[in-house]
Amino acid sequence: MRTMVRALLIATFAFLTITLVMNAPAQVALQCGDFSSWEEAQATYQASPWMNLDPDGNGVACDCLLNGTPC
């Protein structure tokens, strides 16, 4: 009986996990022009480094916002 309950709990957990993952909203790839300040872009880049906000790889997101040039 315990084995059956344990198997049911594992199956329920697996089902819920798969359902949540499949229904998760897609992540939007932001671009430098989407930010109003360099600080906002840098904070986003540090929280989500998979976003391509540092194309030159120098650790600074959206260099264009930092030096005031259009992005």
Residue pairs with C-beta under 8 A, 6 or more apart in sequence:
27 48
29 51
29 52
30 44
30 51
30 53
31 53
31 71
32 41
32 53
32 61
32 62
32 64
32 65
32 71
33 71
35 41
35 44
35 62
35 65
37 65
38 61
38 62
38 65
38 66
41 53
41 61
41 62
41 65
42 60
42 61
42 62
44 51
44 53
44 61
45 51
45 53
45 54
45 61
45 62
46 61
53 61
53 62
54 60
54 61
54 62
56 63
60 66
62 71
64 70
64 71
65 71
